[in-house]
Structures are given as C-alpha cells and as structure tokens.
Amino acid sequence: MSTEKVTVLDVQNAKVERKKLVMVTAYDYPSGVLADKAGIDIVLVGDSLGMVVLGMEGTVEVTMEHMIHHIKAVVRGCKGPLIVGDMPFMSYNIDIGEAIYNAGRLVKEGGCEVIKLEGGVDFAPTIEAIVKAGIPVMGHIGLTPQTASALGGFKIQGRDAAAAKQIMDDARAIEDAGVFSIILEAVPAPLGKLISEAVAVPVIGIGAGPDVDGQVLVYHDVVGLYDRFVPKFVKQYAKISALILDALREYKKEVQEVSFPGPEHSFKMPDEALEQLKNLIKD
C-alpha cells in the first residue's frame, strides 16, 4: 500500500492486486499518530473503546457522542490511513433515515471518511441507503459484538453448515448492498477462505484465519494494554502494560524517597533574587 493517503479505491484494489490489508483500531490522538507512523492501511475508531478505554462491560453503552469525540481525536493524529468510524448500537437499528443521519454525523462532525456497521441480510437495505447517500460503508458479519448476547456470547460463529451458510448469505447480501469491504469476525478459517473467494470486496478478518484479504486487531490487544479479556485470535506483539506499571511504581518510590525530582528536573533562581524574596517575605 502507498505511503500516500489511503482511499476506498485503494482498499478495493488491494484485493485485485493480492495485497494484504493491515487494519488496527485507534481511539485517541497518540494511538492515531502511532498507527500513522507504522504505515497502517486502515484505522478503525471502534466502539470497542467502550471496553478498552471507558471500562464498560461491552459495546452496547457506547453513544454517538462517544464515537464523535474519539473519532475527532484520531483524525487529528492519523493522516495516512483510511479512517473508519464505527456506528454504535441503536444508531442505525431502528430507522433507515436515522441511520443515514447518524452516519452523516460521524463523517461530518467526527471527520472519518467511511463508516462501519454490524449486520448481514437484515441490514442490507440500511447499508444500501447509506451508500446511496454518499457515505461509503464497511460491513461487519460473523460475531457481531453489539448483538453478542443474541449469538450466545463472544463465541465462534459458523461452526455448522447451516450457520456458515447464513454468514455466507450475509456476506453476499451486504456486498450487493454496496459495502466496499467486510470485517469477518470469529469464524472457522475454512469459512473465512470461502467467503473471501465468494465476494469481490476485500474481507478483513479478525479471528477468521489467514486466507482472507487482510487482518484487523484491537490496538490495546496488539500492544498488551488490555488483559481483562484476550480472545484466542489475538497475538500480543508487546506487553506494555507491565512496563507502564513498573514505571509508575518506580515513580511512586522515588517521590516518597525524595530522589525525584532531582537537580536536573528543577528550575534555578538567581541567588540575589532569592535573597531579595526572603527579605520581602520577612517584611
């Protein structure tokens, strides 16, 4: 992928050119800057921020205001990757007109270039309407975290033939509706391969095996900042939470021992000015 600004067309062409897409989440300015410097292709400001940033139990509580706030921060620091804004739960589930309006808010107020929403066959009309309104849409099928309770929890999807066929139907339906790419989450690797072969748009996997068109992981999982729940499909490339904890403990120790701040961390005052101040205080 080019070091220039990544576009929807670049993402679509990557499949034709057999270039693997690299996608990661980001939720604030620092993570956006780092993703940008790393040359990541696509950055998703995901509603997973509810768990890894805001300490919620899941993604259902995340609001449009949360999403817009965090998208704006990422946009400030992330100039090269294509930036995707996640549609939060109930921002597109009730009414197509409301879905278009909320998608427009993420783009207009947040500053992302495209949006993502969860759902397959049932949400194809919504996707089609948003695309017709001029907003590119990334689909999300398989395990859909916003409705995980209806799927039996955060579990692998498509294990049996009927369930796998439904996910395949979902992929084809949202492709027909106009998505430019699809996130496929927590499905058996052979199903990931079949779906990637069945649709013309790029399929980006998260727990969908190696034979899809790209991969996405949560930023905090990649760098080892979130240990409350680590899915099987996650690889931690660093464990910086331990480094941060060590640094904070050392800081606490040095403050208590008065070894920090040292002379090199303190500002000086001319002796004459100090004596004048002391005399002024006496008066």
Buried (B, 14 or more C-beta within 10 A) or exposed (E): BEEEEBBBEBBBEBBEEEBBBBBBBBBBBEBBBBBBEEEBBBBBBBBBBBBBBEEBEBBBBBBBEBBBBBBBBBBEBBEBBBBBBBBBBBBBBEEBEBBBBBBBBBBEBBBBBBBBBBBBBEBBEBBBBBBEBEBBBBBBBBBBBBBBEEBEEBEBBBEEEEBBEBBBEBBBBBBEBBBBBBBBBBBBBEBBBBBBEEBEBBBBBBBBBEBBBBBBBBBBBBBBBBEEEEBEBBEBEEEBBEEEEEEEEEEEEEEEEEEEEEEEEEEEEEEEEEEEEEEEEEE
